[in-house]
Amino acid sequence: MTPAPLSEAEISKALSELPDWTRTGHSISRTVEAASFLAGIELVRRVAVAAEAANHHPDIDIRWRRVTFTLSTHDANGLTALDVALAHEIDRLDAQS
């Protein structure tokens, strides 16, 4: 079952708790500057494990030490609680780096 898209108020509240994330249309994204290329790859690996467990997968762009994560629930044509939860998990995993 596809989760329901969040309302504008719910998106605003979620972004207030995710200060490193920016919204563009129906997605949110965050770019992380890793200490090294391998550290960035390790973060991607850890995010991949969390994403697989949640069955919700981000778009990931790797450019040397810069890793950009973009989240959207395509089936819902918008942002859902799945995106917000995975954004929080990405923040948590980045803080452990």
C-alpha positions, -999 to 999 in steps of 0.1 A, spaced: 0 0 0 13 34 -10 16 58 19 -3 91 18 15 123 8 22 147 36 3 180 38 22 213 33 20 218 71 34 183 78 63 189 53 71 223 69 72 207 103 93 178 91 118 202 74 121 223 106 134 191 122 158 184 93 178 216 89 203 201 65 176 191 40 161 213 12 129 208 -7 126 209 -44 91 201 -56 82 166 -45 116 157 -31 140 166 -3 178 164 -6 209 168 14 246 168 4 272 154 28 308 163 25 327 132 38 362 132 52 374 111 22 361 93 -8 361 60 11 343 76 40 316 88 16 313 53 1 310 38 36 282 62 44 264 52 12 268 15 22 253 22 56 224 42 41 219 14 16 214 -11 44 189 11 62 171 19 30 168 -18 21 155 -26 56 128 2 52 121 -9 16 125 28 6 154 38 -15 170 72 -21 185 85 -52 223 88 -45 248 109 -64 285 105 -55 310 131 -65 344 124 -49 338 133 -12 303 149 -18 273 126 -15 238 138 -23 208 119 -11 174 127 -26 142 113 -12 107 112 -27 79 86 -27 73 83 -64 42 61 -60 26 88 -39 37 116 -62 51 135 -32 67 134 2 56 108 27 65 98 62 88 72 46 110 101 33 110 119 66 120 87 85 148 79 60 161 115 61 163 113 99 182 79 96 206 94 71 213 123 95 219 98 123 242 77 102 261 108 90 266 119 126 282 86 134 308 91 106 
